[in-house]
Amino acid sequence: QVQLVESGGGSVQAGGSLRLSCTASKTSDHIPCMAWFRQAPGKEREGVATINTDLGTTDYADSVKGRFTISQDNGKNTVQLQMNRTKPEDSAIYYCAARSPCYALIPATKPMVWWPDWGQGTQVTVSS
């Protein structure tokens, strides 16, 4: 069972930046697909960004396109989410997810069931 640990959450003023990180442990196998989801109070968990490092492809929710960037450290099972030009509606608990094996880019619109492994989440609060 892969263990995912998120870090980097916190508080930021609207328009500011924040960088989240997620590291997979308890595995030495390469994880080709990783993703970030978020869940705001009273709302369903939604996909934010996904990456397939074998293909070099990424996908983003429309709400974050042009503001957020997902990336993965070469050769490491670590994924980051760079959040720029943040908005109050970005406030949520952000979760890291992983899937292996994985042979295609999983769209950010795909639901949680596509991702078997999850982290515990990290809180992001954007104040206006």
N, C-alpha and C positions, 0 to 999 in steps of 0.2 A: 504494500500500500504506500503510494507516494504521499509524503507530507509536504504541504505548501505553507510557507510562512510569509505573511505580508508585513511590510514596514513602510514608514514614510508618511503616514496619515497625519492629520492635524488641522489647524485652523488657518485660514488665509482670507484676506479681503478680496472682494470681487475685483477681477482684473489681474490678480496676482497668479503666481505659479506654485505648483507643488509637484513633487516627483515621488511616485510610489514604486516600491520594489517587491518582488516576490521570488523566493528561493525554494526550489524543490530539494528535499532531502530524502534519505532512506532509499535512494536509488542511484545507481551509477549509469543507468541507461539514459540515452539521449531522449528527450521529450520534444517531439517536433511541433506540437501544437499547444499553445498556451493562450490564455485570454484574461480579460478583466471584465467583471460584471459589477453592477452596483444596485443597491436597494435602499430606497428612501422610505421613511415611515409611512405605513399604509399603502405602499405600492409594491408591485411585483418586482422580483429581481430581473434586471434587464442587462443585455449584453452591451458593452461599451466598445471594446476593441479586441481583435483576435489576431494571431500571427501564426504562420507556418514557416519555420526557419529553414526547412529543407527546400521549400519552393521560393523563399524570399518574398512572401506575399503577406499583406495585412488587410484588415477590413475594419470599418468603424461605423458606429451608430451615427445617423444623420445629425443628431444633436451635438456631437463632439467633433465632427469632421472639421479639419483646419485648425483645431485648438489642441487636441490631444494627439500624442504620438506613442505608439507601442513599439518596443524594441527588445531584443534579447541579446545577452552577452554571448559572443561567439564561443562555442564549445562548453558553455555552462548552462545549466538549467535554471537560469535567472532571467526574469522578464521585468521590464520597467514600464511605467506609464507616466509620461511627461504631460502634465496638465498645465496649459497656458491659457491666459484670458479666461480665467474661471468665472463662473456665474453662481449666484445663490442656488439655482436649481441643480447644480452639480453636487450639492450636499447630499451625502449618502454614506452607507457603509460600502466600501469597495472590496470585492472578493477576487482572488486569483483562482483560476481554474486550469486544469491540464488534461491532455488526452494523449495516450500513446498505446498502440501505434496510431498513426494519423497520416493519411496519404493525400489529403487535400486541404485547402483553406476552408475552415468552418466559418460561414458568415456570422457577423455579429448579431444578426437577427435570429439566429437559431437559439432555441430555449435551453434551459439548464440541463436537460436530460442528455444532451450531446456531450456533456463534460463529466467524466466519472470522478475526478479528483478535485477537491476544493480546500481552500484555506479558511481560516477563521474570520477573516475580514479586518479591515482597518477603517476607522472613521475619518471622513473628510467633511469639514464644515467650512462653507464659504459665506462670509458675512457681507451684507450690502453696505 
